[in-house]
Amino acid sequence: AEHIAVVDANVLIQGESGTGKEVMARYIHEMSPRHARPFLAINCGAIPENLLESELFGYTEGTFTGQVRGGKKGLIHAAEGGTLFLDEIGDMPLALQVKLLRFLDTKTYQPLGSTETIPANVRILSATKRDLAQMIQSGDFREDLYYRLNVVNITIPALRDRRDDIIPLALFFLEQSNRTYHLQKRVPPVLLNTLYQYDWPGNVRELRNVIERMVVLSTGDSCDLPPDFLKQSDRQVRQTFCGEIRSLSEYIAERERAYLVAAYRQCGTTRRAAQALGIDHSTFIRKMKRYGICATR
């Protein structure tokens, strides 16, 4: 993302809902030479088909009944010099895909009801949780538009596929919530371990929501898991045992490693973590080496 931010290539960001596609798009914009200009976002699946075109390209006076007097400028005009983020691009109607393709090819557009061709200096970033390649095969997405948007592809993995991010993100959202609500809550290592083991079907968005609920609902300085989360977690454990059963020693080792990581990241140093776990410092260091855990701070 940092590498391609400095050029104007179109970027297609793919990933499940809640993985942070718009966060990535904003990061690319902020790292680009366009950072002082607008960053505007539109969800192509949240706006009715008959309104989406006018939102993007604008319209002239007299185009619609009950319109704004003098017409309306579209998002492309408003994002001049900056970045326009097209979220859920896979939900864009086929008829509008043709017009978007022409804009990408010529960097010009015509507002609805106008014959005037207007040049635009706007970078396009797009995102989707859908399989565009499959949509091309079914005729629901234009192949030429796909290649125009997909000059650079960034795929954000689901949170369950990058578990080492779970605890740092949880602590980051904990700090955010504490600052927002003027609190000083903490999350015990045993709960961090539970968060680490959970599969997070809602990805980073769900994690942020759970941490905020823990902060605002828990009494005292220590956070508790919300009751509904425990139900979801129990259901996930039952589903796990419906699949392939691993050896008990392998399962225990995985849980022990996750607990050591959680304790170390929560306590900040190996000595404090060992004290919190009630074991010798040398034992804690030996276990970290056994599981390949690096002490980074």
Secondary structure, DSSP 8 states (H G I E B T S, - for coil): -HHHHTS---EEEE--TTS-HHHHHHHHHHTSTTTTS-EEEEETTTS-HHHHHHHHH-B-TTSSTT--TT-B--HHHHTTTSEEEEETGGGS-HHHHHHHHHHHHHSEE--BT----EE---EEEEEESS-HHHHHHHTSS-HHHHHHH-SEEEE---GGG-GGGHHHHHHHHHHHHHHHHT---B--HHHHHHHHHS--TTHHHHHHHHHHHHHHH--SSB----HHHHHHHHHHHHHHTTS----HHHHHHHHHHHHHHHHHHHHSSHHHHHHHHTS-HHHHHHHHHHTT-----
